[in-house]
Amino acid sequence: MSGCHGPKMRMDPTLHKEKKPDWIRVSLPNKPEFWSTKSLIKDLKLVTVCEEAQCPNRWECWGQGTATFMIAGEKCTRACGFCAVKTAKPDALEDDEPKRVAEATKRMKLKHVVITAVARDDLKDGGAEHFQKTIEAVREANPGIVIEVLVPDFNDRDWALEMVMEARPHIFNHNIETVERLTPLVRSRAQYQRSLTVLKKAKEMMGGKIATKSGLMLGLGERKEEILQAMDDLLAHGVTVLTMGQYLRPSPKHLPVVEYITPEAFEELKVIAEEKGFRHVASGPLVRSSYHAADFRPELDLEE
């Protein structure tokens, strides 16, 4: 993991056509659960990050009857260089969406749900109240369900973040996505230190009694020492769960893949992260922020 590649590579269309290594393999759907989940989501007129972000694991997750729900529409106000979600003026929030998400989790008999959203910088609260209502609706429909939220930074507005935390999610996830040096190139309008601050504040607002989680995409030109520094920064801000996966280019308009990280390198980074003190680490080429989210036991963070 080396090299420092500048913005001039961003629009190189040839790299998108490069043959991916053998370890980047995606199995096509062959389980009835996949099609029933797809039908359910369509029936309730819901949006999933599984489809919008072109997640390589959607076949597997939907085949297991799990999904990550993306609320507040499918149009994002930010244009991050890595993300497949459409950038456009968002539509108005749908008042009944929280109940539709809750109904989906009930029908799917989920024990763990992940709720995420596009960045809604057009809204004063960044969509925080909509998160709050969705969490509350899901909890009412499914008492005992583990609720994980994957949120934007709300432009570091404490009062907006407090609205989400007042709904008491079990796991708070906000991805730093990349190392500090590459953040201006990779993440539109986002700031590395701001993301760390949001993670720390979320934990403090819950008196430390919540699992906080973040993720890194690798293969964008980061150096190993920068990854290790990002790990240290996350730990210093109270993060206990870490995901690391390979960046895959959604289209020629997005940032190119600088390097394909080997499974062995991902495993090495997992061992390092665990030795540094993370409670749970998911690391591999096809790992994404919500991949096997239910494998983590958030109650571990409540035992201290």
C-alpha distance (Angstrom), angle and dihedral (degrees) to the residues before:
residue distance angle dihedral
M1 . . .
S2 3.73 . .
G3 3.75 145.6 .
C4 3.76 137.1 77.8
H5 3.78 112.1 -118.9
G6 3.78 122.1 -173.6
P7 3.82 133.3 -142.1
K8 3.81 92.1 -92.2
M9 3.83 88.5 82.7
R10 3.77 93.6 57.7
M11 3.79 99.4 94.6
D12 3.82 98.2 37.5
P13 3.84 101.0 132.2
T14 3.80 95.5 -169.1
L15 3.79 95.2 70.7
H16 3.80 91.5 60.2
K17 3.80 88.7 63.9
E18 3.78 95.2 50.6
K19 3.76 115.9 122.9
K20 3.76 110.6 -103.8
P21 3.80 118.3 -129.1
D22 3.78 119.9 -97.1
W23 3.80 93.3 -103.4
I24 3.81 91.5 63.7
R25 3.77 95.5 82.8
V26 3.79 128.4 148.2
S27 3.80 122.3 -165.2
L28 3.79 115.9 -139.2
P29 3.81 119.0 -126.3
N30 3.78 116.5 -82.3
K31 3.80 102.4 154.0
P32 3.81 125.4 91.7
E33 3.82 88.2 -134.6
F34 3.81 88.9 68.7
W35 3.78 92.9 58.3
S36 3.80 94.4 41.6
T37 3.82 90.3 52.1
K38 3.80 90.7 48.0
S39 3.80 90.2 49.7
L40 3.80 92.8 48.0
I41 3.80 93.0 51.0
K42 3.78 90.7 48.7
D43 3.81 91.9 46.9
L44 3.81 92.4 53.8
K45 3.82 92.1 42.6
L46 3.78 93.0 -123.7
V47 3.79 131.3 155.6
T48 3.80 122.4 -135.3
V49 3.77 127.4 -162.2
C50 3.80 84.1 -140.5
E51 3.80 89.6 76.6
E52 3.80 102.2 24.9
A53 3.80 93.6 53.4
Q54 3.83 92.8 38.6
C55 3.81 90.9 -123.5
P56 3.81 110.3 -162.4
N57 3.81 90.8 -142.1
R58 3.78 98.5 56.4
W59 3.80 92.1 103.0
E60 3.80 91.2 55.0
C61 3.81 97.0 41.2
W62 3.80 94.9 45.5
G63 3.77 88.6 46.5
Q64 3.80 86.5 58.9
G65 3.80 91.9 47.9
T66 3.81 95.9 -109.4
A67 3.80 131.6 121.6
T68 3.78 142.1 167.2
F69 3.78 111.4 -123.7
M70 3.79 119.2 -141.5
I71 3.78 111.7 -154.6
A72 3.81 131.8 -169.8
G73 3.80 94.4 47.4
E74 3.78 135.8 -68.0
K75 3.82 98.6 -88.4
C76 3.79 116.9 92.5
T77 3.80 127.4 -156.3
R78 3.80 92.0 -145.2
A79 3.80 128.6 69.7
C80 3.79 104.5 -148.9
G81 3.78 114.3 -175.8
F82 3.80 94.5 -126.2
C83 3.80 104.2 41.0
A84 3.80 127.7 100.6
V85 3.82 94.4 -160.8
K86 3.81 112.8 112.1
T87 3.81 118.4 -101.6
A88 3.80 110.5 -141.7
K89 3.78 143.9 114.3
P90 3.82 103.3 -61.4
D91 3.77 124.4 -125.0
A92 3.79 123.3 -118.7
L93 3.78 116.9 -77.6
E94 3.80 116.2 -94.8
D95 3.78 109.7 -124.1
D96 3.80 94.0 -152.6
E97 3.81 95.6 49.0
P98 3.83 95.2 95.6
K99 3.81 90.2 56.6
R100 3.81 91.8 46.3
V101 3.79 90.9 53.0
A102 3.80 89.8 48.0
E103 3.80 90.8 50.4
A104 3.80 90.5 51.3
T105 3.81 92.7 52.5
K106 3.79 89.2 49.2
R107 3.80 94.5 49.9
M108 3.81 91.2 45.9
K109 3.83 90.3 48.2
L110 3.78 90.3 -133.0
K111 3.79 120.9 -174.3
H112 3.81 91.9 -172.1
V113 3.79 126.7 31.6
V114 3.79 130.8 -175.4
I115 3.80 117.4 -151.6
T116 3.79 119.2 -168.9
A117 3.80 137.5 160.7
V118 3.75 144.4 -162.7
A119 3.79 117.8 -101.0
R120 3.80 107.6 -86.5
D121 3.79 103.6 -166.8
D122 3.80 87.4 156.7
L123 3.82 89.2 72.3
K124 3.79 121.5 74.4
D125 3.81 91.6 -131.7
G126 3.80 95.0 37.2
G127 3.80 89.5 -122.1
A128 3.82 94.8 -57.0
E129 3.80 95.5 134.7
H130 3.81 90.1 50.6
F131 3.81 88.7 54.5
Q132 3.79 89.5 49.2
K133 3.81 93.4 51.5
T134 3.80 92.1 46.8
I135 3.80 93.5 50.6
E136 3.80 90.8 49.0
A137 3.81 92.9 47.3
V138 3.81 92.5 49.6
R139 3.80 92.6 48.2
E140 3.80 91.5 49.6
A141 3.80 92.1 49.9
N142 3.81 94.2 42.2
P143 3.80 114.0 28.7
G144 3.78 109.1 -163.6
I145 3.81 96.6 25.2
V146 3.81 116.3 136.6
I147 3.80 108.1 -120.6
E148 3.79 120.0 -155.6
V149 3.79 121.5 -175.9
L150 3.80 125.2 -160.7
V151 3.78 104.6 -164.5
P152 3.81 140.6 -178.7
D153 3.81 118.0 -119.1
F154 3.85 95.4 -97.7
N155 3.82 84.6 -139.5
D156 3.82 86.4 -76.9
R157 3.79 94.1 -70.3
D158 3.79 105.1 160.7
W159 3.79 94.7 -157.5
A160 3.81 91.1 54.4
L161 3.79 92.6 48.7
E162 3.80 89.3 48.8
M163 3.80 90.1 57.8
V164 3.79 90.0 59.7
M165 3.79 94.4 43.9
E166 3.81 92.4 48.9
A167 3.81 86.8 65.4
R168 3.84 87.7 61.1
P169 3.81 106.1 -131.5
H170 3.80 113.9 -169.2
I171 3.80 96.0 -135.0
F172 3.79 126.3 30.8
N173 3.79 114.1 -157.9
H174 3.78 127.4 -175.0
N175 3.79 118.3 160.3
I176 3.79 123.3 -138.2
E177 3.85 84.2 -166.1
T178 3.82 96.9 -164.3
V179 3.79 144.6 13.7
E180 3.79 121.6 -70.4
R181 3.82 96.6 -102.4
L182 3.80 93.8 54.5
T183 3.80 97.4 41.9
P184 3.86 96.3 95.0
L185 3.81 89.6 53.4
V186 3.80 98.4 41.2
R187 3.81 105.7 36.1
S188 3.78 120.2 50.4
R189 3.83 112.3 -136.7
A190 3.79 91.8 -14.3
Q191 3.79 123.4 121.7
Y192 3.78 126.8 -150.2
Q193 3.80 95.8 -139.1
R194 3.79 92.1 43.4
S195 3.80 90.9 56.3
L196 3.80 91.0 50.3
T197 3.80 89.8 49.6
V198 3.81 92.3 50.8
L199 3.80 90.6 52.4
K200 3.80 91.7 49.7
K201 3.81 94.0 46.5
A202 3.80 92.5 49.8
K203 3.78 90.5 55.8
E204 3.79 92.9 45.7
M205 3.81 91.5 50.6
M206 3.80 88.3 58.9
G207 3.79 93.6 46.4
G208 3.79 88.9 -110.5
K209 3.81 91.2 -62.9
I210 3.78 98.0 123.2
A211 3.79 136.5 76.3
T212 3.80 112.2 -114.6
K213 3.76 120.9 -158.5
S214 3.80 139.5 -173.6
G215 3.79 139.2 173.8
L216 3.78 143.2 -145.1
M217 3.80 131.0 -152.7
L218 3.79 112.7 -147.5
G219 3.78 130.4 -157.8
L220 3.81 98.3 57.7
G221 3.79 95.3 109.3
E222 3.80 99.9 -80.4
R223 3.80 120.2 150.2
K224 3.78 123.0 -126.6
E225 3.79 92.9 -116.5
E226 3.80 88.8 53.8
I227 3.81 90.9 53.8
L228 3.79 90.4 51.1
Q229 3.80 89.9 49.4
A230 3.82 90.1 51.4
M231 3.81 88.6 52.7
D232 3.80 90.4 52.2
D233 3.81 91.3 47.4
L234 3.80 91.9 51.9
L235 3.80 92.9 48.2
A236 3.81 90.1 48.8
H237 3.81 87.9 56.6
G238 3.80 95.1 50.8
V239 3.81 100.7 -98.9
T240 3.81 113.3 153.7
V241 3.82 103.8 174.2
L242 3.82 124.5 59.5
T243 3.80 132.6 -175.6
M244 3.81 124.7 -169.2
G245 3.79 125.5 -175.1
Q246 3.79 143.3 157.7
Y247 3.79 118.1 -86.1
L248 3.79 110.8 -125.2
R249 3.79 119.2 -165.5
P250 3.83 111.5 -118.5
S251 3.82 95.3 -160.5
P252 3.82 142.3 -16.2
K253 3.80 87.9 -91.1
H254 3.79 91.7 64.3
L255 3.78 131.3 76.4
P256 3.81 113.5 -69.7
V257 3.77 124.3 -114.9
V258 3.79 105.5 -105.0
E259 3.79 95.6 -173.3
Y260 3.79 140.3 2.3
I261 3.78 107.6 -133.7
T262 3.80 115.1 -141.4
P263 3.81 122.5 -121.6
E264 3.81 87.8 -117.4
A265 3.81 91.2 57.2
F266 3.80 90.7 49.2
E267 3.80 89.9 51.6
E268 3.80 90.8 49.7
L269 3.80 90.5 52.2
K270 3.81 90.3 49.0
V271 3.81 91.0 55.1
I272 3.80 90.8 48.0
A273 3.82 92.1 49.2
E274 3.80 92.2 49.8
E275 3.80 91.1 48.3
K276 3.80 89.1 51.1
G277 3.79 90.0 56.9
F278 3.80 112.2 -93.2
R279 3.82 111.6 148.2
H280 3.78 95.0 -144.9
V281 3.81 130.0 15.2
A282 3.80 128.4 -175.5
S283 3.80 110.7 -171.7
G284 3.80 128.6 167.1
P285 3.81 143.5 105.9
L286 3.82 95.1 -86.1
V287 3.80 98.0 34.2
R288 3.79 113.6 125.2
S289 3.77 130.9 -178.4
S290 3.81 94.5 -91.4
Y291 3.80 98.0 33.7
H292 3.82 110.1 132.4
A293 3.79 87.4 -14.4
A294 3.79 90.7 163.3
D295 3.82 90.9 62.7
F296 3.78 90.2 76.3
R297 3.79 118.0 84.2
P298 3.81 107.2 -144.7
E299 3.78 91.2 -170.7
L300 3.81 87.4 77.1
D301 3.78 87.5 74.7
L302 3.79 91.4 53.5
E303 3.79 95.0 57.3
E304 3.81 96.2 75.4
